[in-house]
């Protein structure tokens, strides 16, 4: 699985109020974010297939986000 950039995740944490972010915390955030995104994509894909499409649309992601 492709990893999210560590610097980008640390930057997001800082933009959301974290004064400092340790490297271990950044790695944990990346792992959790990747797990969440994987579940979100799987659920979005199920919704797209159910709608008779191969393409995931914004509406699929929005609906999937409610259940994940």
C-alpha positions as CSV (number, residue, x, y, z in Angstrom):
1,X,0.0,0.0,0.0
2,X,1.3,3.5,-0.8
3,X,2.0,5.5,2.2
4,X,0.8,9.0,2.8
5,X,3.6,11.6,3.0
6,X,4.7,11.9,6.7
7,X,5.3,15.7,6.3
8,X,1.8,16.3,5.0
9,X,0.2,14.4,7.9
10,X,2.3,16.3,10.4
11,X,1.4,19.6,8.7
12,X,-2.3,18.6,8.9
13,X,-1.9,17.9,12.6
14,X,-0.3,21.3,13.2
15,X,-2.9,23.1,11.2
16,X,-5.5,21.5,13.5
17,X,-4.0,22.7,16.7
18,X,-1.1,20.4,17.6
19,X,1.9,22.4,18.7
20,X,4.3,19.6,18.1
21,X,4.0,16.2,16.6
22,X,6.4,13.4,17.3
23,X,7.6,11.0,14.6
24,X,5.9,8.0,16.4
25,X,2.6,10.0,16.5
26,X,3.0,10.9,12.8
27,X,3.5,7.2,11.9
28,X,0.4,6.3,14.0
29,X,-1.7,9.0,12.3
30,X,-0.6,7.8,8.8
31,X,-1.5,4.2,9.7
32,X,-4.9,5.1,11.0
33,X,-5.6,7.5,8.1
34,X,-4.7,4.8,5.6
35,X,-6.9,2.2,7.4
36,X,-9.8,4.7,7.4
37,X,-9.3,5.6,3.7
38,X,-9.2,1.9,2.7
39,X,-12.5,1.3,4.5
40,X,-14.0,4.4,3.0
41,X,-13.0,3.4,-0.6
42,X,-14.2,-0.2,-0.1
43,X,-17.6,1.0,1.1
44,X,-17.8,3.7,-1.7
45,X,-17.0,1.1,-4.3
46,X,-19.8,-1.2,-2.9
47,X,-22.2,1.7,-3.3
48,X,-21.1,2.5,-6.8
49,X,-21.5,-1.1,-7.9
50,X,-24.9,-1.2,-6.3
51,X,-25.9,1.8,-8.4
52,X,-24.7,0.0,-11.5
53,X,-21.5,2.0,-11.9
54,X,-17.8,1.3,-12.0
55,X,-16.9,4.9,-11.1
56,X,-17.0,6.1,-7.5
57,X,-18.7,9.4,-7.3
58,X,-18.8,12.1,-4.6
59,X,-22.3,10.9,-3.5
60,X,-20.9,7.4,-2.9
61,X,-18.1,8.8,-0.7
62,X,-20.5,11.0,1.2
63,X,-22.9,8.0,1.9
64,X,-20.0,5.8,2.8
65,X,-18.6,8.3,5.2
66,X,-21.8,8.2,7.2
67,X,-21.4,4.4,7.9
68,X,-17.6,4.2,8.3
